[in-house]
Amino acid sequence: MTKTSTRASLHTLGCRLNHAETAVLGEGLRQRGFQLVEFGRPTDLLVLNTCAVTEDAERTSRYLIRKTLKHSPHAFVAVTGCYAQTGIEGLKRQGGIDLIVGHQFKLDLPSYLPPADALQKRTSPEVRHTKTMSREEFDLPYFGEPDSTRAPLKIQDGCSAMCSFCIIPFSRGHERSRRLEDILEEAHSLGARGYREIVLTGVNLGQYLHNGRDLCSLLRQLDRTAGLERIRISSIEPTTVSDELLDLLAGSSKFCPYLHIPLQSGDDHILMAMNRRHSVRAYLDLIERAVAKVPHLGLGTDLMVGFPGETEAAFRNTLAVATDLPFSYLHVFPYSPRPGTAALRMKRAATPATVKKRGALLLDLGHAKRLAFHQKQIGTTLSVLFEAGTQDGYRQGCAPNFTKVAVTGVDDLRNRIEPVTITAATDRWAIGHPALRQPMPTPVIQL
Ligand code: SF4
C-alpha cells in the first residue's frame, strides 16, 4: 500500500503538446499515490518536462533543477521531454538527476519510478532512452487532467519535415498519430468532466492520419461528439491547411475560428534555406482564402529573426509581409543554433545586436496588431470562456477567435461561457462587461 503524502510537483517548458503530456503524467502520478503540489513548493519528486527548441530553454531546465534541489534537497528528480532526448550527456553531467526518460518512453515515466513510499535519490541517473522512435500509431496510458478550462488533447506527435533550424525531428522523432477511437473517447471524457473547450495538439497536426482518416475526418467525428462545446486546433503548418479544413472551421459553431500558422520568414530565399515547404506567395494565398472563408478569424503566426543569411533586405521582406497580413498577434523568436540541424553549418549574416533590433521591430508590430485586433471587437458581443482567478483586478477569458477578454466586478465566472460586450481595448486585452449583467465602470489599468 503506498502512502498518499509523498509530494510530486510537475513543471512544463515549451509547447502546448508538452503541457498536454504533463497533464497525462500528473494523472499517472496521482494514480500511483503521489500528492500533486504546486511547482516551486517543497516536494519529494520533481518531474520536469523539458524543451530543446532554444539554448535558452535548455538553460532554464538546468536552472529549475538546481532551484528545486535548493528548497527540496532530497527530491527525486525525473527529467523528460525534448532536452532529455537530445541533451542526455549534459543532463548526466548536471548532477542531482535520478531518472532521464526520452520521448519514446515519456508517458510511461510514472511506471519507472520507485513506489511513492520508497522514493530515494540515486548516485547516478537511470536512463530510459532510445534514438530510434517508432513511426507507428501511439496510445496514451492515462487521460490527462488539465488544470485549465481549455483542455489540451494530444492527437499527433513527431515531425518529418526537417526544417533546417528545427531540433524537433531529432527530439520527438517522425510523425505518428494517435488512434482516432482513443481521441474520441478522451474528448468525450473531457466533455463529461466539465471541460468546455478542447485544444487539439500535436507537433505537425495537419499530418494527422490514422487508418486512412485524416485531420478533417477526425474533426467531423469530433463535431458529432456529444458534450463538447468548443474545439480549437493549435498551431498548424501552412502546407497542411486545406480548403476542406477551412470549410469545416467555417461550417460548425463548435470549431473555433482561429488559426496559428507559422510563417517564419517573409523572404523566399530564407524560406528555402530553412527548408520550409511553402513560398511567400503560397502563404499569402492561403491567408486570403482563410480570411474569406472563416468569418471573424483570429490569426497568429511564428516569425524567426536572425536565421543564417538573413540580410537587411530579407528582414524587411518579413516585416512587410507581417505588416500587410491581418494577424491578430505575432510570436517572434530569435534563431537559436541547435545541434544536429542543417542550419548549424550555415553562416550567420547578422550580429546579435542586429538580431535584437529586428526582433524588437517585430515585437512592436505584434503589439500594434494585437491592439488593432482588440479595437476591431469594440461594440461586438463575444462568447467568452472564463479562466479561474484574476489578473490586475480583471477576470479573464478567451473568445472563440482567441481574443483575450477581461471583465471586472463579477465573481462567479470560472469555466462559464458568457456573452461579453466589448467596450475598450489595450494591446493585452479586449475589455468588456458580461452582456447579461449590469455594466460596471471600466477601471484605469496599469500596463
Ligand atoms: S514543421 Fe518544421 S519547424 Fe515545425 S516541427 Fe516540423 S521540422 Fe520543426
Boltz pocket constraint, residues with backbone or C-beta under 6 A from the ligand:
constraints:
  - pocket:
      binder: B
      contacts: [[A, 159], [A, 160], [A, 161], [A, 162], [A, 163], [A, 166], [A, 167], [A, 168], [A, 169], [A, 203], [A, 204], [A, 237]]
      max_distance: 6.0
